[in-house]
Amino acid sequence: MTAIEIDKATSKKTASIAKKLNKHIIDLSKELAIAKKASVVVGLLGDDLGPDAPYRSALEVGVTHEFGLGRCPIRSFIRLPFKVKADEMSKAIENGFKAVSSGTTTTERALGLIGARANNYVIEAFETEGWGKWKPLHPYTIMMKGSSAILIDTGTLRRSVTWEVRDV
């Protein structure tokens, strides 16, 4: 192979690499623009929060326990998981956006996976009674409901917690 042939082959290869790099930069710019305005939210999001009891919606029950209203102690099922699992959530966010920047996923998919993970942490809070941090039920409550399971009666509250990606 002559020097001229090597030069032509190298030029073609360089042009191909530059073209791929330019496409990646354009795609990444689009994803960053989406990421700038997008978010993922987790909680009691829907309007269709059927009754958890004959007189209270899942949203009302959720707010009462999340913030400890009235005589009800705080039994956080939204904020506590994010506190307990802060390191894991930070790592999930970091990994998601590494994948976006490498071009292996989209911002919407990365946020969706983060939302699903966060939702799983909320479910874990229900399953572990807030990792043992929730105050036990009052004996009268246990007698009336027939169970000592905290925040689980019909399961509507737990099923009402969801997540969604917004502004994508």
Stockholm file with secondary structure:
# STOCKHOLM 1.0

chainA/1-168         MTAIEIDKATSKKTASIAKKLNKHIIDLSKELAIAKKASVVVGLLGDDLGPDAPYRSALEVGVTHEFGLGRCPIRSFIRLPFKVKADEMSKAIENGFKAVSSGTTTTERALGLIGARANNYVIEAFETEGWGKWKPLHPYTIMMKGSSAILIDTGTLRRSVTWEVRDV
#=GR chainA/1-168 SS CCHHHHHHHHHHHHHHHHHHHHHHHHHHHHHHHHHHHCEEEEESCCSCCCEEETTEEHHHHHHHHHHTCTTCCCCCSSHHHHHHTHHHHHHHHHHHHHHHHHTSSCHHHHHHHHHHHHHHHHHHHHHTTTTTTSCCCCHHHHHHHTCCCTTCSSSHHHHHCEEEEECC
#=GC SS_cons         CCHHHHHHHHHHHHHHHHHHHHHHHHHHHHHHHHHHHCEEEEESCCSCCCEEETTEEHHHHHHHHHHTCTTCCCCCSSHHHHHHTHHHHHHHHHHHHHHHHHTSSCHHHHHHHHHHHHHHHHHHHHHTTTTTTSCCCCHHHHHHHTCCCTTCSSSHHHHHCEEEEECC
//
